[in-house]
Amino acid sequence: MRPTAAATLPLNQMSGAKIDTLLFCTCYARDETAWQSRYQRWIDYYEDGPIDWDRMFLIDDGSPHVPTAQLIGNFSANAGSSVPAEAKLVARFPDNLGRQGPAAYPGWWRSFFHSLQLARLTGASKIVHIESDAYILSQPLADFINEVSSGWHVLWSPRYRMPETAIQVICADQFAAFERFQQDPGNRMNEEFAENILPFTAIHQEFVGDRYSELKRNRGIFRSKKFDRFPVFQRDFFRVQIPDDADFATQVVSRQPVRFRAA
């Protein structure tokens, strides 16, 4: 049964032992500007912390922009059993599947599923999925992600009252469940949002965070999303700022500063 309340992890599921961790995000960069403002920013933030990782992958959905080899190496996601030895890489699919509807995003699903193949090819015992616009902001959350050794964990979005799957930890004991879900013809992929169908085992409401860049909705007659395209409603006045006590933030936009809180 899927948990619906805050989940705390028993001590016997935490480990101080070294765990080989694969950190990844999904990726699609239209141009150099998109790469620098979103994906290079993500790499720069996570390259030296706060998450302990052994291999870093950006799993790319056939982007028209390919970063130079000086920035990061890349290889074909269809390369079978061949994975270059570099610690951080872009795994590129040759075609773009993209998004076809509100709940239909085959490009994301393909990249997400490919993380399991990469984990098995590289011998990883934990997959940490942090989307390219998601940031870990506190030491307690970073410690949890670094130390947890079993289960499939997601966070919580109070704004939408739903699991926040932009940040996930999938440990080796859940790899088989991950594969079963992928291969299940009744998994409702591209019919339902991932938050509603992924077989995670714990939802953690004890960590503070949300999709802070989303527009405030208390705008009277202007509450409808159809007004979001007008420049006046794109001003920061209409956006929720990342609070100082946040453990994480998702859907972060380029003008939002992110700061890790070590204490």
C-alpha positions in Angstrom: 0.0 0.0 0.0 1.3 3.5 -0.9 2.1 5.6 2.1 0.0 8.8 2.4 1.6 10.5 5.4 5.0 11.5 6.6 7.3 8.6 6.6 10.3 8.2 8.9 13.0 5.7 8.2 13.9 3.0 10.8 17.5 3.1 12.0 18.1 -0.3 10.5 17.5 1.2 7.1 20.2 3.8 7.5 23.8 2.9 6.9 27.2 4.5 7.4 28.8 2.2 4.9 29.9 3.4 1.5 27.2 3.1 -1.1 27.9 3.5 -4.8 25.5 6.3 -5.8 24.3 7.2 -9.3 23.0 10.8 -9.4 21.0 11.8 -12.5 18.7 14.4 -14.0 16.7 14.2 -17.2 17.7 16.7 -19.8 16.6 18.6 -22.9 18.5 21.8 -24.0 17.3 23.8 -26.9 20.4 26.0 -27.1 23.5 27.2 -25.3 21.5 29.6 -23.1 19.2 26.8 -21.9 22.2 24.6 -21.2 24.1 27.2 -19.2 21.1 28.6 -17.2 19.7 25.2 -16.2 22.0 22.2 -16.8 25.4 23.7 -16.2 24.0 25.4 -13.1 22.8 22.0 -11.8 26.2 20.4 -12.6 28.1 23.2 -10.8 25.8 22.9 -7.7 26.1 19.1 -7.3 29.5 18.5 -8.7 31.2 19.2 -5.3 28.2 18.6 -3.0 25.9 18.4 -1.1 25.1 14.9 -2.4 27.7 12.2 -2.3 27.8 10.6 -5.8 30.1 8.2 -7.7 28.6 8.7 -11.2 26.7 11.7 -12.5 24.5 11.4 -15.6 22.3 13.9 -17.5 20.0 11.6 -19.5 19.1 13.6 -22.7 16.0 13.4 -24.7 17.5 14.1 -28.2 18.4 17.8 -27.5 19.4 20.0 -30.5 22.2 21.4 -28.3 25.2 19.3 -27.4 27.7 20.7 -24.9 31.3 20.7 -25.8 33.5 17.9 -24.6 35.4 20.4 -22.6 32.3 20.9 -20.5 31.1 17.3 -20.2 31.5 14.1 -22.2 28.6 12.4 -23.9 27.8 9.0 -25.3 24.8 7.2 -26.9 22.1 6.1 -24.6 21.6 3.2 -27.0 25.2 2.0 -26.6 24.1 -1.2 -24.9 26.7 -2.3 -22.4 29.2 0.4 -23.2 29.5 3.3 -20.6 32.5 5.5 -20.7 34.6 5.8 -17.5 34.2 9.5 -16.9 32.6 10.4 -13.6 30.0 12.7 -15.2 28.5 12.3 -18.6 25.5 13.0 -20.8 23.7 9.9 -22.0 22.0 11.0 -25.3 19.1 9.5 -27.1 19.2 10.3 -30.8 15.6 11.3 -31.1 13.3 13.6 -29.1 10.1 12.1 -27.6 9.3 15.2 -25.7 5.9 15.8 -24.1 2.6 15.1 -25.9 0.1 16.2 -23.3 -0.3 17.2 -19.6 0.2 13.7 -18.4 1.9 12.3 -21.5 5.7 12.8 -21.4 7.3 9.8 -23.1 10.7 11.6 -23.3 10.9 11.9 -19.5 9.8 8.4 -18.9 12.4 7.0 -21.3 15.2 9.0 -19.6 13.9 8.1 -16.1 13.8 4.4 -16.9 17.3 4.5 -18.5 18.7 5.4 -15.0 18.1 1.8 -13.9 20.1 0.4 -16.9 22.9 2.8 -16.1 22.8 1.8 -12.4 23.2 -1.8 -13.3 25.9 -1.2 -15.9 28.0 0.9 -13.4 27.3 -1.3 -10.4 25.5 1.4 -8.5 23.5 0.4 -5.4 21.5 3.6 -5.2 19.9 5.9 -7.7 19.4 9.6 -6.7 17.1 11.4 -9.1 17.2 15.2 -8.7 15.6 17.1 -11.6 17.6 19.8 -13.3 15.5 22.5 -11.6 15.5 20.9 -8.1 17.9 21.8 -5.3 18.8 20.2 -2.0 19.2 23.1 0.4 19.9 21.7 3.9 22.3 19.4 5.6 19.6 17.2 7.2 18.0 16.4 3.8 21.4 15.9 2.2 22.4 13.5 5.1 19.2 11.5 4.6 19.8 11.1 0.9 23.4 10.2 1.4 22.8 7.7 4.2 19.6 5.9 3.3 20.2 2.4 2.0 16.8 0.8 1.4 13.4 1.8 0.0 12.1 4.2 -2.7 11.7 7.7 -1.2 10.1 10.9 -2.4 9.3 14.2 -0.8 6.0 16.2 -0.5 4.6 19.3 -2.2 2.3 21.1 0.3 1.1 23.4 -2.5 -0.4 20.6 -4.5 -0.8 18.1 -1.7 1.0 15.4 -3.6 4.3 13.5 -3.6 7.2 15.5 -5.1 8.9 13.2 -7.5 11.4 15.7 -8.8 13.6 14.4 -6.0 13.7 10.6 -5.5 16.0 8.1 -3.9 15.7 4.5 -5.2 17.8 2.0 -3.4 19.0 -1.4 -4.7 16.2 -3.3 -2.9 13.7 -1.5 -5.1 15.5 -2.0 -8.5 13.3 -5.1 -9.2 10.1 -3.1 -8.4 11.4 -0.3 -10.7 11.9 -2.9 -13.5 8.5 -4.5 -12.9 6.8 -1.1 -13.1 8.6 -0.3 -16.3 7.6 -3.5 -17.9 4.0 -3.6 -16.6 1.7 -2.9 -19.6 -0.9 -1.6 -17.1 1.3 1.0 -15.5 -0.8 3.9 -17.0 2.4 5.6 -18.1 1.5 8.7 -20.3 -2.0 8.5 -18.9 -1.4 9.5 -15.3 1.1 11.8 -13.7 4.2 10.0 -12.4 3.3 11.2 -8.8 0.2 9.0 -9.0 1.6 5.8 -10.2 5.3 5.3 -9.2 5.7 2.5 -6.6 7.6 4.5 -4.1 7.6 3.2 -0.5 7.9 6.4 1.6 6.7 10.0 1.3 8.7 12.3 3.5 6.7 15.3 4.8 9.2 16.1 7.5 11.3 18.0 5.0 10.3 21.6 4.2 10.1 22.4 0.5 7.8 23.1 -2.5 7.6 24.4 -6.1 8.3 28.0 -5.0 8.6 29.5 -8.5 4.9 28.8 -9.3 2.7 31.8 -9.5 0.6 32.9 -6.5 -3.1 32.3 -7.1 -4.7 34.8 -4.8 -5.1 37.4 -7.6 -8.8 37.8 -7.6 -10.3 37.8 -11.1 -6.7 37.2 -12.5 -6.4 33.8 -10.8 -6.7 31.9 -14.0 -3.4 30.5 -15.5 -4.4 32.1 -18.9 -3.0 35.4 -17.5 0.5 33.9 -16.8 1.7 34.7 -20.3 1.4 38.5 -19.7 4.7 40.1 -18.6 3.2 41.8 -15.6 2.3 38.4 -14.1 5.9 37.2 -14.6 7.3 39.6 -12.1 8.7 38.3 -8.8 5.9 40.0 -7.0 3.6 37.2 -8.1 6.0 34.4 -7.2 6.7 32.7 -3.9 10.2 33.2 -2.8 12.3 30.3 -1.4 12.1 30.5 2.4 15.2 30.5 4.5 14.2 27.3 6.3 13.6 25.3 3.1 15.2 21.9 2.9 14.6 21.7 -0.9 13.1 23.6 -3.8 11.8 22.3 -7.1 10.9 24.0 -10.4 13.5 26.6 -9.6 13.9 29.3 -12.3 17.2 31.0 -13.3 16.6 34.2 -11.4 16.0 32.4 -8.1 19.2 32.2 -6.0 19.8 28.9 -4.2 21.8 28.6 -1.0 22.8 25.5 0.9 22.2 25.7 4.6 24.9 23.6 6.3 23.8 24.2 9.9 
